[in-house]
Amino acid sequence: MKTTDKIKITLTAIFIICAHHSLCTASVSDRIYKHYEVDIEVHSLIPENTFETYKHHSSGYSGDGGSVTIGCWTETRAFRINTKSRNIKNRLIVEVKITPDNNDKITKENFYKVDLTDLKPQSIELAKDDDGRVYQLNLTPNINVVDNTPKRADETSFGFTQWAFNNSMVIFNDSSYVGKMNMSGGPQTFVSYPGLAKVVFSLKPFKNAKRLGTLKNGTIQIRNEDGQTLDIYFIKNGYSPGITLPRGPYEVWVRWENLPGEPEFKIPPKEEWIKMVKERFAEMGNTPPTDKELDEGYKRIKYEKHLPLSAGVGSRL
């Protein structure tokens, strides 16, 4: 081997070692990246009757330095909303431009510049109909933190005792469907049914808990000492977005508290229920059910048990 070749190899090795050392000794701040983001949503309502008149029109998301266009299209209005988010010297500035379509003769073109640095949500009134309906733009700012710091790959890194419920069906006593859960966190979760029970559960032992359940293939099955049951489906575990834990079953620790009283189920009059269903389908832009389908649907809900389901997650419940 020539001397020049030896020198080249030595220099290359030194360069690789130095580069590797530089990567390993990078400061924590170099691995943590923060950026602004804004959730954007437009809806309309009549303030004197918010609940009954609320209509969601469109929504979107704008990252730091990005833009998004949403809009509102009704019988009386047709306009686009373009938003641009900018980080200007660590201040979050959002530019909003309202542009009516050619067939919209009443909505005015407008421009707003909003400072959201304090991370407080802000609302902008865009237009108002003669009947009092107000069109409102909601801007909800946030700071997203991305941490690229290398972590040890052990069970605490994945947070497998954390819960993630996404349209998770809840069934009580093997037959009564009582609702769906949509939340995440943990490691403890509770579900509560008026007149039935409050059930707290976790993959970890906790005070006054008993080993009454199992988790397998994304399904929890709980059987208490009195023979009552609770089943929850479509569950994931771990930090967002979570996974369905493989293998199993895993033991679930449970604190079961029976609640006094009788479950209550109230349904609206048939005419009111049909009106609500038709309005909901119209809002979604779908063809409403036929009169026969509506009649059969109302008969079904009269005989199904629907309970006001409440649920929550936390470190201690």
Contacts in CASP RR format, 6 or more apart in sequence:
PFRMAT RR
TARGET T0000
AUTHOR 0000-0000-0000
METHOD contacts of the structure
MODEL  1
MKTTDKIKITLTAIFIICAHHSLCTASVSDRIYKHYEVDIEVHSLIPENT
FETYKHHSSGYSGDGGSVTIGCWTETRAFRINTKSRNIKNRLIVEVKITP
DNNDKITKENFYKVDLTDLKPQSIELAKDDDGRVYQLNLTPNINVVDNTP
KRADETSFGFTQWAFNNSMVIFNDSSYVGKMNMSGGPQTFVSYPGLAKVV
FSLKPFKNAKRLGTLKNGTIQIRNEDGQTLDIYFIKNGYSPGITLPRGPY
EVWVRWENLPGEPEFKIPPKEEWIKMVKERFAEMGNTPPTDKELDEGYKR
IKYEKHLPLSAGVGSRL
28 149 0 8 1.000
31 147 0 8 1.000
31 148 0 8 1.000
31 149 0 8 1.000
32 145 0 8 1.000
32 146 0 8 1.000
32 147 0 8 1.000
32 148 0 8 1.000
32 149 0 8 1.000
33 145 0 8 1.000
33 146 0 8 1.000
33 148 0 8 1.000
34 143 0 8 1.000
34 144 0 8 1.000
34 145 0 8 1.000
34 146 0 8 1.000
35 63 0 8 1.000
35 64 0 8 1.000
35 87 0 8 1.000
35 143 0 8 1.000
35 144 0 8 1.000
35 146 0 8 1.000
36 63 0 8 1.000
36 64 0 8 1.000
36 85 0 8 1.000
36 87 0 8 1.000
36 92 0 8 1.000
36 116 0 8 1.000
36 141 0 8 1.000
36 142 0 8 1.000
36 143 0 8 1.000
36 144 0 8 1.000
37 61 0 8 1.000
37 62 0 8 1.000
37 63 0 8 1.000
37 64 0 8 1.000
37 85 0 8 1.000
37 141 0 8 1.000
37 142 0 8 1.000
37 143 0 8 1.000
37 144 0 8 1.000
38 61 0 8 1.000
38 62 0 8 1.000
38 63 0 8 1.000
38 83 0 8 1.000
38 85 0 8 1.000
38 92 0 8 1.000
38 94 0 8 1.000
38 116 0 8 1.000
38 139 0 8 1.000
38 140 0 8 1.000
38 141 0 8 1.000
38 142 0 8 1.000
39 59 0 8 1.000
39 60 0 8 1.000
39 61 0 8 1.000
39 138 0 8 1.000
39 139 0 8 1.000
39 140 0 8 1.000
39 142 0 8 1.000
40 59 0 8 1.000
40 60 0 8 1.000
40 61 0 8 1.000
40 62 0 8 1.000
40 68 0 8 1.000
40 70 0 8 1.000
40 81 0 8 1.000
40 83 0 8 1.000
40 137 0 8 1.000
40 138 0 8 1.000
40 139 0 8 1.000
40 140 0 8 1.000
41 56 0 8 1.000
41 58 0 8 1.000
41 59 0 8 1.000
41 60 0 8 1.000
41 70 0 8 1.000
41 137 0 8 1.000
41 138 0 8 1.000
41 140 0 8 1.000
42 57 0 8 1.000
42 58 0 8 1.000
42 59 0 8 1.000
42 70 0 8 1.000
42 71 0 8 1.000
42 72 0 8 1.000
42 81 0 8 1.000
42 126 0 8 1.000
42 135 0 8 1.000
42 136 0 8 1.000
42 137 0 8 1.000
42 138 0 8 1.000
43 54 0 8 1.000
43 55 0 8 1.000
43 56 0 8 1.000
43 57 0 8 1.000
43 135 0 8 1.000
43 136 0 8 1.000
43 138 0 8 1.000
44 53 0 8 1.000
44 54 0 8 1.000
44 55 0 8 1.000
44 57 0 8 1.000
44 72 0 8 1.000
44 74 0 8 1.000
44 133 0 8 1.000
44 134 0 8 1.000
44 135 0 8 1.000
44 136 0 8 1.000
45 53 0 8 1.000
45 54 0 8 1.000
45 55 0 8 1.000
45 133 0 8 1.000
45 134 0 8 1.000
45 136 0 8 1.000
46 53 0 8 1.000
46 131 0 8 1.000
46 132 0 8 1.000
46 133 0 8 1.000
46 134 0 8 1.000
47 132 0 8 1.000
47 134 0 8 1.000
53 133 0 8 1.000
55 74 0 8 1.000
55 283 0 8 1.000
56 283 0 8 1.000
57 70 0 8 1.000
57 71 0 8 1.000
57 72 0 8 1.000
57 73 0 8 1.000
57 74 0 8 1.000
57 135 0 8 1.000
58 70 0 8 1.000
58 71 0 8 1.000
58 72 0 8 1.000
59 70 0 8 1.000
60 68 0 8 1.000
60 70 0 8 1.000
61 68 0 8 1.000
62 68 0 8 1.000
62 83 0 8 1.000
62 84 0 8 1.000
62 85 0 8 1.000
62 94 0 8 1.000
63 85 0 8 1.000
64 85 0 8 1.000
64 86 0 8 1.000
64 87 0 8 1.000
64 92 0 8 1.000
65 84 0 8 1.000
65 85 0 8 1.000
65 86 0 8 1.000
65 87 0 8 1.000
66 84 0 8 1.000
66 85 0 8 1.000
67 82 0 8 1.000
67 83 0 8 1.000
67 84 0 8 1.000
67 85 0 8 1.000
68 82 0 8 1.000
68 83 0 8 1.000
69 80 0 8 1.000
69 81 0 8 1.000
69 82 0 8 1.000
69 83 0 8 1.000
70 80 0 8 1.000
70 81 0 8 1.000
70 83 0 8 1.000
71 79 0 8 1.000
71 80 0 8 1.000
71 81 0 8 1.000
72 78 0 8 1.000
72 79 0 8 1.000
72 81 0 8 1.000
72 126 0 8 1.000
72 135 0 8 1.000
76 106 0 8 1.000
76 129 0 8 1.000
77 100 0 8 1.000
77 104 0 8 1.000
77 106 0 8 1.000
77 107 0 8 1.000
77 127 0 8 1.000
77 129 0 8 1.000
77 135 0 8 1.000
78 100 0 8 1.000
78 101 0 8 1.000
78 103 0 8 1.000
78 104 0 8 1.000
78 107 0 8 1.000
79 98 0 8 1.000
79 99 0 8 1.000
79 100 0 8 1.000
79 101 0 8 1.000
79 104 0 8 1.000
79 107 0 8 1.000
79 126 0 8 1.000
79 127 0 8 1.000
80 98 0 8 1.000
80 99 0 8 1.000
80 100 0 8 1.000
80 101 0 8 1.000
81 96 0 8 1.000
81 97 0 8 1.000
81 98 0 8 1.000
81 99 0 8 1.000
81 126 0 8 1.000
81 137 0 8 1.000
82 96 0 8 1.000
82 97 0 8 1.000
82 99 0 8 1.000
83 94 0 8 1.000
83 95 0 8 1.000
83 96 0 8 1.000
83 97 0 8 1.000
83 139 0 8 1.000
84 94 0 8 1.000
84 95 0 8 1.000
85 92 0 8 1.000
85 93 0 8 1.000
85 94 0 8 1.000
86 92 0 8 1.000
86 93 0 8 1.000
86 94 0 8 1.000
86 95 0 8 1.000
87 93 0 8 1.000
90 117 0 8 1.000
91 115 0 8 1.000
91 117 0 8 1.000
92 115 0 8 1.000
92 116 0 8 1.000
92 117 0 8 1.000
92 119 0 8 1.000
92 141 0 8 1.000
93 113 0 8 1.000
93 114 0 8 1.000
93 115 0 8 1.000
93 116 0 8 1.000
94 113 0 8 1.000
94 114 0 8 1.000
94 116 0 8 1.000
94 139 0 8 1.000
94 141 0 8 1.000
95 111 0 8 1.000
95 112 0 8 1.000
95 113 0 8 1.000
95 114 0 8 1.000
96 111 0 8 1.000
96 112 0 8 1.000
96 113 0 8 1.000
96 114 0 8 1.000
96 124 0 8 1.000
96 137 0 8 1.000
96 139 0 8 1.000
97 109 0 8 1.000
97 110 0 8 1.000
97 111 0 8 1.000
98 107 0 8 1.000
98 108 0 8 1.000
98 109 0 8 1.000
98 110 0 8 1.000
98 111 0 8 1.000
98 126 0 8 1.000
99 109 0 8 1.000
100 106 0 8 1.000
100 107 0 8 1.000
100 108 0 8 1.000
100 109 0 8 1.000
106 127 0 8 1.000
107 126 0 8 1.000
107 127 0 8 1.000
108 127 0 8 1.000
110 126 0 8 1.000
112 124 0 8 1.000
114 122 0 8 1.000
114 124 0 8 1.000
114 139 0 8 1.000
116 122 0 8 1.000
116 139 0 8 1.000
116 141 0 8 1.000
119 141 0 8 1.000
119 142 0 8 1.000
119 143 0 8 1.000
120 141 0 8 1.000
121 138 0 8 1.000
121 139 0 8 1.000
121 140 0 8 1.000
121 141 0 8 1.000
122 138 0 8 1.000
122 139 0 8 1.000
123 136 0 8 1.000
123 137 0 8 1.000
123 138 0 8 1.000
123 139 0 8 1.000
124 136 0 8 1.000
124 137 0 8 1.000
124 139 0 8 1.000
125 134 0 8 1.000
125 135 0 8 1.000
125 136 0 8 1.000
126 135 0 8 1.000
126 136 0 8 1.000
126 137 0 8 1.000
127 134 0 8 1.000
127 135 0 8 1.000
128 134 0 8 1.000
128 135 0 8 1.000
151 157 0 8 1.000
158 238 0 8 1.000
158 239 0 8 1.000
159 237 0 8 1.000
159 238 0 8 1.000
159 239 0 8 1.000
160 203 0 8 1.000
160 237 0 8 1.000
160 238 0 8 1.000
160 245 0 8 1.000
161 186 0 8 1.000
161 187 0 8 1.000
161 202 0 8 1.000
161 203 0 8 1.000
161 204 0 8 1.000
161 237 0 8 1.000
161 238 0 8 1.000
162 184 0 8 1.000
162 185 0 8 1.000
162 186 0 8 1.000
162 187 0 8 1.000
162 237 0 8 1.000
162 238 0 8 1.000
162 239 0 8 1.000
162 242 0 8 1.000
163 184 0 8 1.000
163 185 0 8 1.000
163 186 0 8 1.000
163 187 0 8 1.000
163 189 0 8 1.000
163 235 0 8 1.000
163 236 0 8 1.000
163 237 0 8 1.000
163 238 0 8 1.000
163 313 0 8 1.000
164 184 0 8 1.000
164 185 0 8 1.000
164 235 0 8 1.000
164 236 0 8 1.000
164 237 0 8 1.000
164 238 0 8 1.000
164 240 0 8 1.000
164 241 0 8 1.000
164 242 0 8 1.000
165 181 0 8 1.000
165 182 0 8 1.000
165 183 0 8 1.000
165 184 0 8 1.000
165 189 0 8 1.000
165 232 0 8 1.000
165 234 0 8 1.000
165 235 0 8 1.000
165 236 0 8 1.000
165 311 0 8 1.000
166 182 0 8 1.000
166 234 0 8 1.000
166 236 0 8 1.000
167 180 0 8 1.000
167 181 0 8 1.000
167 182 0 8 1.000
167 234 0 8 1.000
168 180 0 8 1.000
168 181 0 8 1.000
168 182 0 8 1.000
168 232 0 8 1.000
168 233 0 8 1.000
168 234 0 8 1.000
168 235 0 8 1.000
169 177 0 8 1.000
169 179 0 8 1.000
169 180 0 8 1.000
169 232 0 8 1.000
169 233 0 8 1.000
169 234 0 8 1.000
170 177 0 8 1.000
170 178 0 8 1.000
170 179 0 8 1.000
170 180 0 8 1.000
170 181 0 8 1.000
170 191 0 8 1.000
170 230 0 8 1.000
170 231 0 8 1.000
170 232 0 8 1.000
170 309 0 8 1.000
170 311 0 8 1.000
171 177 0 8 1.000
171 178 0 8 1.000
171 230 0 8 1.000
171 231 0 8 1.000
171 232 0 8 1.000
171 233 0 8 1.000
172 178 0 8 1.000
172 193 0 8 1.000
172 196 0 8 1.000
172 197 0 8 1.000
172 228 0 8 1.000
172 229 0 8 1.000
172 230 0 8 1.000
172 231 0 8 1.000
172 307 0 8 1.000
173 228 0 8 1.000
173 229 0 8 1.000
174 229 0 8 1.000
174 231 0 8 1.000
176 305 0 8 1.000
176 307 0 8 1.000
177 304 0 8 1.000
177 305 0 8 1.000
178 193 0 8 1.000
178 305 0 8 1.000
178 306 0 8 1.000
178 307 0 8 1.000
178 309 0 8 1.000
179 306 0 8 1.000
179 307 0 8 1.000
179 309 0 8 1.000
180 309 0 8 1.000
181 191 0 8 1.000
181 232 0 8 1.000
181 309 0 8 1.000
181 311 0 8 1.000
183 311 0 8 1.000
183 312 0 8 1.000
183 313 0 8 1.000
184 240 0 8 1.000
184 313 0 8 1.000
185 313 0 8 1.000
185 314 0 8 1.000
186 202 0 8 1.000
186 313 0 8 1.000
186 314 0 8 1.000
186 315 0 8 1.000
187 202 0 8 1.000
187 203 0 8 1.000
187 204 0 8 1.000
187 314 0 8 1.000
187 315 0 8 1.000
188 200 0 8 1.000
188 201 0 8 1.000
188 202 0 8 1.000
188 206 0 8 1.000
188 313 0 8 1.000
188 314 0 8 1.000
188 315 0 8 1.000
188 316 0 8 1.000
188 317 0 8 1.000
189 200 0 8 1.000
189 201 0 8 1.000
189 202 0 8 1.000
189 311 0 8 1.000
189 312 0 8 1.000
189 313 0 8 1.000
189 314 0 8 1.000
189 317 0 8 1.000
190 198 0 8 1.000
190 199 0 8 1.000
190 200 0 8 1.000
190 201 0 8 1.000
190 311 0 8 1.000
190 312 0 8 1.000
190 313 0 8 1.000
190 317 0 8 1.000
191 198 0 8 1.000
191 199 0 8 1.000
191 230 0 8 1.000
191 232 0 8 1.000
191 309 0 8 1.000
191 310 0 8 1.000
191 311 0 8 1.000
191 312 0 8 1.000
192 198 0 8 1.000
192 199 0 8 1.000
192 259 0 8 1.000
192 309 0 8 1.000
192 310 0 8 1.000
192 311 0 8 1.000
193 259 0 8 1.000
193 263 0 8 1.000
193 307 0 8 1.000
193 309 0 8 1.000
194 259 0 8 1.000
194 261 0 8 1.000
194 263 0 8 1.000
194 264 0 8 1.000
194 307 0 8 1.000
194 308 0 8 1.000
195 259 0 8 1.000
195 260 0 8 1.000
195 261 0 8 1.000
195 262 0 8 1.000
195 263 0 8 1.000
196 258 0 8 1.000
196 259 0 8 1.000
196 263 0 8 1.000
196 307 0 8 1.000
197 228 0 8 1.000
197 230 0 8 1.000
197 256 0 8 1.000
197 257 0 8 1.000
197 258 0 8 1.000
197 259 0 8 1.000
198 256 0 8 1.000
198 257 0 8 1.000
198 259 0 8 1.000
199 222 0 8 1.000
199 230 0 8 1.000
199 254 0 8 1.000
199 255 0 8 1.000
199 256 0 8 1.000
199 257 0 8 1.000
200 206 0 8 1.000
200 209 0 8 1.000
200 254 0 8 1.000
200 255 0 8 1.000
200 257 0 8 1.000
200 317 0 8 1.000
201 209 0 8 1.000
201 213 0 8 1.000
201 220 0 8 1.000
201 222 0 8 1.000
201 252 0 8 1.000
201 253 0 8 1.000
201 254 0 8 1.000
201 255 0 8 1.000
202 209 0 8 1.000
202 252 0 8 1.000
202 253 0 8 1.000
203 215 0 8 1.000
203 237 0 8 1.000
203 250 0 8 1.000
203 251 0 8 1.000
203 252 0 8 1.000
203 253 0 8 1.000
204 253 0 8 1.000
205 211 0 8 1.000
205 253 0 8 1.000
206 253 0 8 1.000
206 255 0 8 1.000
206 316 0 8 1.000
207 255 0 8 1.000
208 255 0 8 1.000
209 253 0 8 1.000
209 254 0 8 1.000
209 255 0 8 1.000
210 225 0 8 1.000
210 253 0 8 1.000
210 254 0 8 1.000
210 255 0 8 1.000
210 256 0 8 1.000
211 251 0 8 1.000
211 252 0 8 1.000
211 253 0 8 1.000
211 254 0 8 1.000
212 222 0 8 1.000
212 223 0 8 1.000
212 224 0 8 1.000
212 225 0 8 1.000
212 252 0 8 1.000
212 253 0 8 1.000
212 254 0 8 1.000
212 256 0 8 1.000
213 220 0 8 1.000
213 221 0 8 1.000
213 222 0 8 1.000
213 223 0 8 1.000
213 251 0 8 1.000
213 252 0 8 1.000
213 253 0 8 1.000
213 254 0 8 1.000
214 220 0 8 1.000
214 221 0 8 1.000
214 248 0 8 1.000
214 249 0 8 1.000
214 250 0 8 1.000
214 251 0 8 1.000
214 252 0 8 1.000
215 235 0 8 1.000
215 237 0 8 1.000
215 245 0 8 1.000
215 248 0 8 1.000
215 249 0 8 1.000
215 250 0 8 1.000
215 251 0 8 1.000
215 252 0 8 1.000
216 248 0 8 1.000
216 249 0 8 1.000
216 250 0 8 1.000
217 244 0 8 1.000
218 233 0 8 1.000
218 234 0 8 1.000
218 235 0 8 1.000
218 236 0 8 1.000
218 244 0 8 1.000
218 245 0 8 1.000
219 231 0 8 1.000
219 232 0 8 1.000
219 233 0 8 1.000
219 234 0 8 1.000
219 235 0 8 1.000
220 230 0 8 1.000
220 231 0 8 1.000
220 232 0 8 1.000
220 235 0 8 1.000
220 252 0 8 1.000
221 229 0 8 1.000
221 230 0 8 1.000
221 231 0 8 1.000
222 229 0 8 1.000
222 230 0 8 1.000
222 231 0 8 1.000
222 252 0 8 1.000
222 254 0 8 1.000
222 256 0 8 1.000
223 229 0 8 1.000
224 254 0 8 1.000
224 256 0 8 1.000
228 256 0 8 1.000
235 244 0 8 1.000
236 242 0 8 1.000
236 243 0 8 1.000
236 244 0 8 1.000
237 243 0 8 1.000
237 244 0 8 1.000
237 245 0 8 1.000
263 305 0 8 1.000
263 307 0 8 1.000
264 307 0 8 1.000
264 308 0 8 1.000
265 305 0 8 1.000
265 306 0 8 1.000
265 307 0 8 1.000
267 273 0 8 1.000
267 301 0 8 1.000
267 302 0 8 1.000
268 276 0 8 1.000
270 298 0 8 1.000
273 298 0 8 1.000
273 301 0 8 1.000
274 294 0 8 1.000
274 298 0 8 1.000
277 288 0 8 1.000
277 289 0 8 1.000
277 294 0 8 1.000
278 288 0 8 1.000
281 287 0 8 1.000
281 288 0 8 1.000
281 289 0 8 1.000
282 288 0 8 1.000
288 294 0 8 1.000
END
